[in-house]
Amino acid sequence: MDLYSQIEADIKAAMLARDHTRLQALRGIKKEFIEGKTAPGANGELSDDAAMKILVKMAKQRKESARIYTEQNRPELADNELAEAAVIEEYLPKQLSDEELTAELRKIIEQTGATSQKEMGKVMGVASKALAGRADGKVISAKVRELLA
């Protein structure tokens, strides 16, 4: 079952369970998937890679919104955003731990032959593709900078 079909089935389950927060998040995912399918050049298809990029973006947006709501002393809105982010993250691959990320990046640095921070772009190009959805880009960038220093 592809991700789109899984989301549709989960929407039905959330409706039956009367889980409003989950339903809201799943409907948001479905909306973004439909937009991705109908985008120019998509040919009415949505690859799992494109779907993962959409999910990562949505989770990041929810967390950023929650942070802003917390700063503005609106905890009820922040809690809602964090709950939706948790639902979205259920469909993402498991995030790498700090040790796992370091090990993966060391392998990539070894493969690319990078020795200084001047070659960070070369490493980031490979790392971004290899670790897409499993680690945040900012975290990858900071860790690569640390390893090449």
Disulfide bonds with the S-S distance in Angstrom:
none
